[in-house]
């Protein structure tokens, strides 16, 4: 058994963001390894775990549902909320497939295409206001506001409720971050506030449906393999509210925030985006690869297995480091080059395929494209300052951006 040569529970490793230099070495020297427990590990995630670093590992963990289970959620540590309220995040086939049949109708290419005009209109208004003021806060005025607005429209959240609900959703993430100001013991109470809101909103949509996707989902059904019709079970739509709010808003916010620095640092790529509309779709994919909004995902081993010859026992927690897989030299040519013309780009930002592939992938692409078209095609240059951000760590699998100053010049 290969044992870790690093301690991923050390906060210093994550202090400046995802430790790409470290994982480049790990991909080369110890691509799969056992991470034993220690005092910090026991405090943070409560158990030992295994780590996989390469692209091929990510594909297997997401697709091989005979060997891996999602039943304990996407993080290393036990999450009582996931155990108490099953959802598509922690279901295995065939259950997850049955739920996706109902939920996926809201996120098909056709469904997203109907939303695109509104997404672009909102993105233009937000960037116009920022541009006219000479700058401002990219996170609160565009990168965080745009996906929040779109998700709010999909769910039909009243405008006056949105700031409070999305702040609560951010607070869920902040309970996983040390020194965030939101205590871990506050997590159950925060969940309860959101769940109660989701229950009341869903009940209102059932009673008085409106022209939004959430109202449609309250009565949506699908056909099982035996021809019978079925609907979501009690509280499943309310739990999906959490997933849509977190996965649908924060991940897109992360990508839109982190990519501005990449474009500023690579002015040739910014110029190419501005001048050549044909590369803008591939630019969105490169933004997704480069920023890796979700740093890692976790599965449980159903049986004794091997990955790259490394034995992993049944019941073990196994990390798939998505941010490392998206820099895998065996898959991506010159992976540390930000290249918006990259044509061979099988990034795993939305997962490595399989039954848990991100439902909102098309929606995220539409939001990113709309925002980039507005910010990058204007004649003025921009500079960004230092972000206010909580970086990933063993207990938190994504950045939580709060602010990013931006200033327009010229």
C-alpha positions as CSV (number, residue, x, y, z in Angstrom):
1,X,0.0,0.0,0.0
2,X,1.4,3.4,-1.0
3,X,1.1,5.9,1.8
4,X,0.9,9.6,1.4
5,X,4.1,11.6,1.3
6,X,2.1,14.7,2.1
7,X,-0.5,15.7,4.6
8,X,-3.5,17.1,2.8
9,X,-5.0,18.2,6.2
10,X,-2.3,20.9,6.5
11,X,-4.1,24.2,6.0
12,X,-0.9,25.7,4.6
13,X,-1.1,23.5,1.5
14,X,-4.4,25.2,0.5
15,X,-3.7,28.7,1.8
16,X,-3.1,30.1,-1.7
17,X,-5.6,28.1,-3.6
18,X,-5.4,24.6,-5.2
19,X,-1.8,23.3,-4.9
20,X,-1.2,22.5,-8.5
21,X,2.6,22.1,-8.1
22,X,2.1,19.5,-5.5
23,X,-0.4,17.5,-7.5
24,X,1.8,17.7,-10.6
25,X,4.4,15.8,-8.5
26,X,1.9,13.4,-7.1
27,X,0.5,12.5,-10.6
28,X,4.1,11.7,-11.6
29,X,5.3,9.9,-8.4
30,X,2.3,8.6,-6.5
31,X,-0.8,9.0,-8.6
32,X,-2.9,6.8,-6.2
33,X,-2.2,6.7,-2.5
34,X,-3.6,6.0,1.0
35,X,-3.9,9.0,3.3
36,X,-3.8,7.8,6.9
37,X,-5.6,9.6,9.7
38,X,-3.9,11.9,12.1
39,X,-5.1,14.4,14.6
40,X,-6.0,17.0,12.0
41,X,-7.6,14.4,9.6
42,X,-9.6,13.0,12.5
43,X,-10.8,16.5,13.4
44,X,-11.6,17.6,9.8
45,X,-13.0,14.5,8.1
46,X,-13.1,11.9,10.8
47,X,-11.4,9.0,8.8
48,X,-8.6,7.9,6.6
49,X,-9.1,8.0,2.8
50,X,-7.5,7.3,-0.6
51,X,-6.5,9.9,-3.2
52,X,-6.6,9.5,-7.0
53,X,-5.0,12.3,-9.1
54,X,-5.3,11.4,-12.8
55,X,-7.9,11.9,-15.5
56,X,-8.4,8.1,-16.0
57,X,-9.0,7.7,-12.3
58,X,-11.7,10.3,-12.4
59,X,-13.5,8.6,-15.3
60,X,-13.5,5.3,-13.5
61,X,-14.8,6.7,-10.2
62,X,-17.7,8.4,-11.9
63,X,-18.6,5.7,-14.4
64,X,-17.9,2.4,-12.6
65,X,-21.0,2.2,-10.4
66,X,-20.4,-1.5,-9.8
67,X,-17.2,-0.7,-7.8
68,X,-18.1,2.8,-6.4
69,X,-21.0,4.2,-4.5
70,X,-22.2,7.8,-4.1
71,X,-24.3,6.9,-1.0
72,X,-22.3,8.9,1.5
73,X,-22.2,12.1,-0.4
74,X,-19.5,14.0,-2.3
75,X,-17.1,14.8,0.6
76,X,-14.9,12.7,2.7
77,X,-16.6,13.3,6.0
78,X,-20.0,11.8,6.9
79,X,-22.8,14.2,6.1
80,X,-25.9,13.5,8.2
81,X,-28.0,15.6,5.9
82,X,-27.3,13.4,2.9
83,X,-28.1,10.3,4.9
84,X,-31.4,11.7,6.2
85,X,-32.5,13.0,2.9
86,X,-31.6,11.0,-0.2
87,X,-31.1,12.9,-3.4
88,X,-29.5,12.5,-6.9
89,X,-26.2,13.4,-5.3
90,X,-26.0,10.3,-3.1
91,X,-28.1,7.8,-5.0
92,X,-26.8,5.0,-7.1
93,X,-28.3,3.4,-10.2
94,X,-31.1,2.6,-10.8
95,X,-32.5,5.1,-8.3
96,X,-30.5,8.1,-9.6
97,X,-31.4,7.3,-13.2
98,X,-35.1,7.3,-12.3
99,X,-34.9,10.7,-10.6
100,X,-32.9,12.2,-13.4
101,X,-35.6,11.2,-15.9
102,X,-37.9,13.6,-14.1
103,X,-35.4,16.4,-13.3
104,X,-33.4,16.4,-16.6
105,X,-36.2,17.8,-18.7
106,X,-35.6,21.2,-17.1
107,X,-32.0,21.3,-18.3
108,X,-32.1,19.9,-21.9
109,X,-30.4,21.9,-24.7
110,X,-33.9,22.9,-25.9
111,X,-34.9,24.0,-22.4
112,X,-31.7,26.0,-21.9
113,X,-32.0,27.6,-25.3
114,X,-35.4,29.0,-24.2
115,X,-33.5,30.7,-21.3
116,X,-30.6,32.0,-23.3
117,X,-32.1,35.3,-24.4
118,X,-33.0,36.2,-20.8
119,X,-29.6,35.1,-19.6
120,X,-27.9,37.4,-22.2
121,X,-30.2,40.3,-21.4
122,X,-29.4,40.0,-17.7
123,X,-25.7,39.7,-18.3
124,X,-25.7,42.8,-20.5
125,X,-27.6,44.8,-17.9
126,X,-25.2,43.7,-15.1
127,X,-22.0,44.4,-17.1
128,X,-23.4,47.7,-18.4
129,X,-23.9,48.9,-14.8
130,X,-20.4,47.8,-13.9
131,X,-18.9,49.4,-17.0
132,X,-20.7,52.7,-16.7
133,X,-19.4,53.0,-13.1
134,X,-15.8,52.4,-14.2
135,X,-15.6,49.2,-12.2
136,X,-16.9,47.7,-9.0
137,X,-17.2,44.2,-7.6
138,X,-17.3,41.5,-10.2
139,X,-18.6,38.8,-7.8
140,X,-21.5,40.6,-6.3
141,X,-22.5,42.5,-9.4
142,X,-22.0,39.9,-12.1
143,X,-20.3,36.5,-11.4
144,X,-22.4,35.7,-8.4
145,X,-25.5,37.7,-9.3
146,X,-26.1,36.2,-12.8
147,X,-26.4,32.6,-11.8
148,X,-28.3,33.5,-8.6
149,X,-30.8,35.4,-10.8
150,X,-31.1,32.6,-13.3
151,X,-31.6,30.0,-10.6
152,X,-34.0,32.3,-8.9
153,X,-36.0,32.6,-12.1
154,X,-36.0,28.8,-12.7
155,X,-37.2,28.1,-9.2
156,X,-39.5,31.1,-9.0
157,X,-37.9,32.5,-5.9
158,X,-39.4,36.0,-5.2
159,X,-36.9,38.8,-5.8
160,X,-37.0,39.9,-2.1
161,X,-36.1,36.4,-0.9
162,X,-33.1,35.8,-3.1
163,X,-30.3,37.6,-1.2
164,X,-31.2,35.8,2.1
165,X,-31.5,32.3,0.5
166,X,-28.3,32.5,-1.5
167,X,-26.4,33.9,1.5
168,X,-27.7,30.9,3.5
169,X,-26.5,28.5,0.7
170,X,-23.1,30.2,0.8
171,X,-23.1,29.8,4.6
172,X,-23.4,26.0,4.2
173,X,-20.1,26.0,2.3
174,X,-18.5,28.4,4.9
175,X,-19.2,25.9,7.7
176,X,-16.6,23.7,6.1
177,X,-14.0,26.4,6.0
178,X,-11.8,27.2,9.0
179,X,-11.9,30.8,10.2
180,X,-14.8,31.7,8.0
181,X,-16.9,33.2,10.7
182,X,-19.6,30.5,10.2
183,X,-19.3,27.8,12.8
184,X,-19.6,24.1,11.8
185,X,-22.2,23.6,14.6
186,X,-24.4,26.2,12.9
187,X,-24.8,23.9,9.8
188,X,-28.0,22.0,10.9
189,X,-29.8,25.2,11.7
190,X,-28.8,26.7,8.3
191,X,-30.0,23.6,6.5
192,X,-33.3,23.8,8.4
193,X,-33.9,27.4,7.4
194,X,-33.3,26.5,3.7
195,X,-35.4,23.3,3.9
196,X,-38.3,25.1,5.5
197,X,-38.2,27.8,2.8
198,X,-38.0,25.1,0.1
199,X,-41.0,23.3,1.6
200,X,-43.1,26.4,1.7
201,X,-42.1,27.5,-1.8
202,X,-42.8,24.1,-3.2
203,X,-46.2,23.9,-1.5
204,X,-47.1,27.3,-2.9
205,X,-46.1,26.2,-6.4
206,X,-48.3,23.1,-6.1
207,X,-51.2,25.1,-4.9
208,X,-50.7,28.1,-7.3
209,X,-48.4,27.1,-10.1
210,X,-46.7,29.8,-12.1
211,X,-44.8,29.9,-15.4
212,X,-41.5,28.5,-14.1
213,X,-39.7,25.2,-14.1
214,X,-40.2,24.6,-10.4
215,X,-44.0,24.7,-10.8
216,X,-43.7,22.1,-13.6
217,X,-41.5,19.9,-11.5
218,X,-44.0,19.7,-8.7
219,X,-46.2,17.6,-10.9
220,X,-43.7,16.1,-13.3
221,X,-43.7,12.3,-13.9
222,X,-41.7,9.8,-15.9
223,X,-42.2,6.3,-17.2
224,X,-40.5,3.4,-15.6
225,X,-39.0,0.5,-17.5
226,X,-42.2,-1.5,-16.9
227,X,-44.4,1.3,-18.3
228,X,-45.7,2.6,-15.0
229,X,-45.7,6.4,-14.3
230,X,-43.9,7.7,-11.2
231,X,-43.2,11.0,-9.6
232,X,-40.6,12.3,-7.1
233,X,-41.0,11.1,-3.6
234,X,-41.8,13.3,-0.6
235,X,-39.2,16.0,0.1
236,X,-37.1,15.0,-3.0
237,X,-37.8,18.2,-4.8
238,X,-37.1,20.3,-1.7
239,X,-33.7,18.5,-1.4
240,X,-33.1,19.3,-5.1
241,X,-33.5,22.9,-4.1
242,X,-30.2,22.6,-2.2
243,X,-28.4,21.0,-5.0
244,X,-29.6,23.5,-7.6
245,X,-28.7,26.4,-5.4
246,X,-25.2,25.2,-4.5
247,X,-24.2,23.4,-7.7
248,X,-26.0,25.8,-10.0
249,X,-24.9,29.1,-8.5
250,X,-21.6,28.7,-6.7
251,X,-19.8,26.7,-9.3
252,X,-20.6,29.1,-12.1
253,X,-19.6,32.0,-9.8
254,X,-16.3,30.3,-9.2
255,X,-15.6,29.8,-12.9
256,X,-16.6,33.3,-13.9
257,X,-14.5,34.8,-11.1
258,X,-11.3,32.8,-11.5
259,X,-11.2,33.1,-15.3
260,X,-10.9,36.9,-15.3
261,X,-7.4,36.6,-13.8
262,X,-6.6,34.1,-16.5
263,X,-7.7,36.4,-19.3
264,X,-5.8,39.4,-17.7
265,X,-2.7,37.3,-17.4
266,X,-3.0,36.1,-21.0
267,X,-3.8,39.3,-23.1
268,X,-3.3,37.3,-26.3
269,X,-6.2,35.1,-25.3
270,X,-8.4,38.0,-24.4
271,X,-7.7,39.6,-27.8
272,X,-8.4,36.4,-29.6
273,X,-11.8,36.1,-27.8
274,X,-12.6,39.7,-28.6
275,X,-11.7,39.4,-32.3
276,X,-12.8,35.9,-33.2
277,X,-16.3,34.7,-32.4
278,X,-15.5,31.2,-33.7
279,X,-13.3,30.4,-30.7
280,X,-15.8,31.5,-28.0
281,X,-17.4,28.1,-27.5
282,X,-14.0,26.5,-27.0
283,X,-13.1,29.3,-24.7
284,X,-15.9,28.4,-22.4
285,X,-14.6,24.8,-22.3
286,X,-11.1,26.1,-21.5
287,X,-12.5,28.3,-18.7
288,X,-14.2,25.3,-17.3
289,X,-11.0,23.2,-17.5
290,X,-8.7,25.9,-16.2
291,X,-10.8,27.0,-13.2
292,X,-12.1,23.6,-12.1
293,X,-14.8,25.1,-10.0
294,X,-15.2,21.9,-8.0
295,X,-11.7,20.7,-6.8
296,X,-12.6,17.2,-5.9
297,X,-15.4,14.6,-5.5
298,X,-15.5,11.5,-3.4
299,X,-16.9,8.0,-3.8
300,X,-17.0,4.9,-1.6
301,X,-15.5,1.6,-2.6
302,X,-18.3,-1.1,-2.7
303,X,-15.8,-4.0,-2.7
304,X,-12.1,-4.5,-2.5
305,X,-10.7,-3.0,-5.7
306,X,-7.4,-1.9,-7.3
307,X,-6.6,1.4,-9.1
308,X,-3.3,1.5,-10.9
309,X,-2.2,-1.6,-8.8
310,X,-3.0,0.2,-5.5
311,X,-5.3,-2.0,-3.3
312,X,-8.3,-0.2,-1.8
313,X,-10.5,-2.0,0.7
314,X,-14.3,-2.1,0.6
315,X,-15.8,0.8,2.5
316,X,-12.9,3.2,1.8
317,X,-13.5,6.8,0.9
318,X,-11.8,7.6,-2.5
319,X,-11.1,11.1,-3.6
320,X,-11.2,12.0,-7.3
321,X,-9.2,15.2,-7.6
322,X,-10.9,17.0,-10.5
323,X,-8.6,20.0,-10.5
324,X,-5.6,17.6,-10.9
325,X,-7.3,15.5,-13.6
326,X,-7.9,18.7,-15.6
327,X,-4.1,19.3,-15.6
328,X,-3.1,15.7,-16.5
329,X,-0.2,15.8,-18.9
330,X,-1.2,12.4,-20.3
331,X,-4.5,13.9,-21.6
332,X,-3.9,17.6,-22.1
333,X,-1.2,19.1,-24.3
334,X,0.7,21.8,-22.4
335,X,-1.9,21.7,-19.6
336,X,-0.6,24.7,-17.8
337,X,-1.2,26.9,-20.8
338,X,-4.5,28.8,-20.9
339,X,-5.5,28.2,-24.5
340,X,-9.0,29.2,-25.6
341,X,-8.5,27.5,-29.0
342,X,-7.8,24.1,-27.3
343,X,-9.8,21.6,-29.5
344,X,-9.0,18.4,-27.6
345,X,-10.4,19.3,-24.2
346,X,-12.1,16.4,-22.4
347,X,-12.2,18.2,-19.1
348,X,-13.9,16.6,-16.1
349,X,-15.3,19.8,-14.6
350,X,-18.9,18.4,-14.8
351,X,-17.7,15.0,-13.6
352,X,-16.3,12.1,-15.5
353,X,-19.5,11.1,-17.1
354,X,-21.8,8.4,-15.7
355,X,-25.1,8.8,-13.9
356,X,-24.0,11.8,-11.8
357,X,-22.9,14.0,-14.7
358,X,-23.9,17.5,-14.0
359,X,-27.5,18.2,-14.9
360,X,-26.9,21.9,-15.2
361,X,-23.9,21.7,-17.5
362,X,-25.6,23.4,-20.5
363,X,-27.0,26.1,-18.2
364,X,-23.6,26.8,-16.8
365,X,-22.1,27.1,-20.3
366,X,-24.8,29.5,-21.3
367,X,-24.2,31.7,-18.3
368,X,-20.4,31.7,-18.7
369,X,-20.7,32.5,-22.4
370,X,-23.1,35.3,-21.9
371,X,-21.0,37.0,-19.2
372,X,-17.7,36.6,-21.1
373,X,-19.3,38.0,-24.3
374,X,-20.3,41.1,-22.4
375,X,-17.0,41.7,-20.4
376,X,-14.4,40.6,-23.0
377,X,-15.8,42.2,-26.2
378,X,-15.9,45.7,-25.0
379,X,-13.2,48.1,-26.1
380,X,-12.0,49.0,-22.6
381,X,-9.3,47.1,-20.8
382,X,-9.8,45.9,-17.3
383,X,-7.7,45.1,-14.2
384,X,-8.8,42.9,-11.3
385,X,-7.6,43.1,-7.7
386,X,-7.2,40.5,-5.1
387,X,-10.2,38.4,-4.4
388,X,-11.8,37.8,-1.0
389,X,-12.0,34.1,-1.2
390,X,-12.0,30.9,1.0
391,X,-10.0,28.3,-0.8
392,X,-10.7,24.5,-0.9
393,X,-9.5,22.2,1.8
394,X,-10.2,18.6,2.9
395,X,-13.7,19.6,4.1
396,X,-14.6,22.1,1.4
397,X,-14.4,21.0,-2.3
398,X,-14.7,24.4,-3.9
399,X,-13.6,28.1,-3.7
400,X,-16.1,30.4,-2.0
401,X,-15.6,33.8,-3.7
402,X,-17.1,36.8,-1.9
403,X,-15.5,39.8,-3.7
404,X,-13.3,40.6,-6.7
405,X,-12.5,44.3,-7.5
406,X,-12.5,45.2,-11.2
407,X,-11.6,48.5,-12.8
408,X,-12.0,49.5,-16.4
409,X,-9.4,51.6,-18.2
410,X,-9.1,53.2,-21.6
